[in-house]
Amino acid sequence: KFLKAGSSRYDVVPLVEKIKGKPLYNEFVILCGRGALHEEAVTSLVYELNDLRGAESYSVKYGARAPSAGSSGATNKKTGGGAVVMERNDALMELLKICFSPRDESKKAAFNDFGFQLLTRHGKSLDSATVLEMVPPSTPLSKLGEFFAQALPHSAHNVREMSITKSLSNVYNLQVQCDRVERLTQSVQVDPNTLCPVCHKRIGDIVFAVYPNGKVVHYNCTNSNLQLCPVTGEHFS
């Protein structure tokens, strides 16, 4: 219970090293999950416990993480604010690596078959480009049909979302540039009778500051704060 509790605080790596190779498999797997040591956990479940299903369950529970930009496989999850968070499953990728390149050649057929089952069940959570590099070259296309059915539309969706995000970002940047140009091209007229609204003395040839709201004041009257207009109290970012 202590190991599983989300509130428990402990350094995972030393504990993993301490119990590695000992018959404390459940504890070892929990620690690996907490520390994202997926290769160690999956390898232990497959080769020491002969539990492919257990390795799959571990991967689903602990393996999801937010992908780097350009990842071609992910799972959409919405946060409370409605934002979409993209996740991919690194533990499943480690399990697939074992299934398609097992240590024991006598288990190759069974492991390969389980690997194709994983593709069918979890296609949306996998990096499709990496998966295609893993599968045996002699794999019939029919074995990848369901995987493609999940991965390709999902990849297209990711590309569309990235394109929309990039377009919105470009529009925002353009708006910022337009606002900046507009600010830079604004002008104010200062004549010999123009008074500083703070000290009520003539601006004259003394250094002055112009705020975005058009107020012209002596620089000394700004108190070195150009984000706060001393006349109106307005804040500017």
C-alpha positions, 0 to 999 in steps of 0.5 A, spaced: 500 500 500 505 504 501 508 503 494 502 504 491 500 510 494 500 517 490 502 521 496 508 516 498 515 520 497 521 515 496 527 515 491 525 510 486 532 508 483 536 506 489 530 501 491 529 498 484 537 496 484 536 493 491 530 489 490 532 487 482 533 480 482 529 478 488 523 474 488 519 481 489 516 482 483 510 486 484 514 491 488 519 491 483 514 492 477 510 498 482 517 501 483 518 501 476 512 504 474 513 510 479 519 511 476 518 510 469 523 505 468 518 501 463 524 497 459 526 494 466 519 492 468 516 489 462 522 485 461 521 482 468 514 481 467 515 477 460 522 473 461 522 472 469 514 471 470 512 469 463 506 474 463 505 478 457 498 480 459 501 482 465 506 486 461 500 489 457 496 491 463 502 494 466 504 498 460 497 501 459 497 503 467 504 506 467 506 507 460 502 513 457 506 520 457 505 527 453 509 526 446 514 530 443 512 535 437 512 531 431 510 524 434 505 520 429 502 516 434 498 519 440 492 518 445 487 524 446 485 526 453 481 532 455 483 536 461 478 539 465 479 546 462 477 542 455 484 543 452 486 536 449 493 533 451 496 528 447 499 522 450 503 516 447 505 510 451 512 508 451 511 502 455 507 499 450 513 500 445 518 497 449 513 491 450 512 491 442 520 491 441 520 484 445 515 481 442 518 482 435 525 481 437 525 476 442 531 473 446 528 466 445 527 464 438 523 458 440 518 463 442 518 468 436 511 466 433 507 466 439 511 473 441 510 476 434 502 474 434 501 477 441 505 483 438 500 484 432 494 483 438 497 489 441 497 493 435 490 491 434 488 493 441 492 500 442 494 502 435 492 509 437 497 510 443 503 507 439 508 511 434 506 508 427 513 510 424 517 506 430 512 501 429 513 500 422 520 499 423 519 494 428 515 489 425 518 483 421 519 485 414 515 479 412 509 481 415 503 480 411 499 487 410 493 483 412 496 483 419 496 490 420 490 492 417 486 494 424 493 498 426 492 502 420 485 503 421 487 506 428 493 510 426 492 513 420 486 517 421 489 519 428 495 521 425 491 525 420 488 528 425 494 530 429 497 533 423 490 537 422 491 540 429 498 542 428 496 546 422 491 549 426 495 551 432 500 554 427 495 558 423 493 561 430 499 562 432 501 566 426 495 570 426 497 572 433 504 574 431 501 578 426 497 582 430 502 583 435 507 586 430 501 590 427 500 593 434 507 594 435 507 598 428 501 602 430 504 604 437 511 606 434 508 610 428 503 614 433 506 621 434 504 627 440 505 634 439 509 638 444 509 645 443 513 651 448 506 651 452 505 644 453 505 642 461 507 636 464 500 634 468 504 631 474 508 637 476 504 642 472 511 645 469 512 646 461 515 640 458 520 644 455 527 641 452 527 636 458 527 629 457 519 626 457 516 620 456 509 618 452 505 613 455 500 608 450 494 613 452 497 619 449 499 622 456 506 626 456 510 627 462 517 629 464 521 622 465 523 624 472 515 624 474 514 617 472 518 615 478 522 610 473 515 606 472 513 606 465 508 601 466 504 605 470 501 612 468 502 617 473 496 621 471 490 616 470 493 610 474 493 605 468 497 599 467 501 597 461 504 591 459 
